[in-house]
């Protein structure tokens, strides 16, 4: 068997998005630009002379209802859905040009990004992809909340949630190496409880929220259904997790378990990983493929299905 390394990838052409920020409510235009191999994911504030913020754990600013990055005094907010789509779809290098402090919420999921990637296609690059291979367990606990990452093949995720009704408890397991991100995870939308609306708006949040981009929950159930999946809520938490763990700077090779976690715990795990250099190594991923068959002496062409 021969081994073929996975190459890094970028998008084949530029992609543009327009919308409003979920929390700021501000209009925003965003453009994704192909980037050279080895660049990683870099945000660029075009309204601030092209100031750049790499998507890495050292630039995590604050995490509560969204994940924000900051370098110096410059902020980029609500990055998790785009980062999730990039990791989930296999985009290693891209420049994200944005003209405001928050990315557009679009439909509240990662699906618009994935559909755009499918439309323009990806370009393989002349550099082998590196993954963050987990070598030992790393865990973060906060009362009944928990997240941990463990050695393993692929990129396995086991996520459990426990919310008030009408959500309740749910669990979702997947492996990104199966290639099912676009179908099983990307369409899952963000959600919120109607009873929290006033409090959140008083905090200066969800000013861009609407029925078009957020699943709204009341005591009676989903206000603006139907759901895309019966367990859409836990799938969206998985979507967020993938985006937050992208801040490790590489796709993870290992197994992640999360129980009642959220943005703060996701990024706390990234920062704990970055502090413990013995917990991981950078490694290349290979596919094994059969060696080309050779025609030996005395073997007739017909034996190989070849007809003269």
ABEGO torsion letter per residue (X at the ends): XBBBBBBBBBBABBBBBBEBBAAAGBBBBBBBBBBBBGAEBBBBBAABGGBBBBBBAAABABBBABBBBBBEABBBBGAAAAAAAAAAAGBABBBBBBABABBBAEAGBAAAAAAAAAAAEBBBBBBBBBBBBBABBBBBBBEABBBBBBBEBEBBBBBBBBBBOAAEBBBBBBBAAAGAAAAAAAABBBBBBAAAAAAAAAAGBGAABBAAABBBBBAAEBABOBBABAAAAAAAAAAAAAAAAAAAGBBBBEBBBBBGBBAAAAAAAAAAAAABAAABBBBBBBBBBBBBBBBBBGBBAAAAGBBX
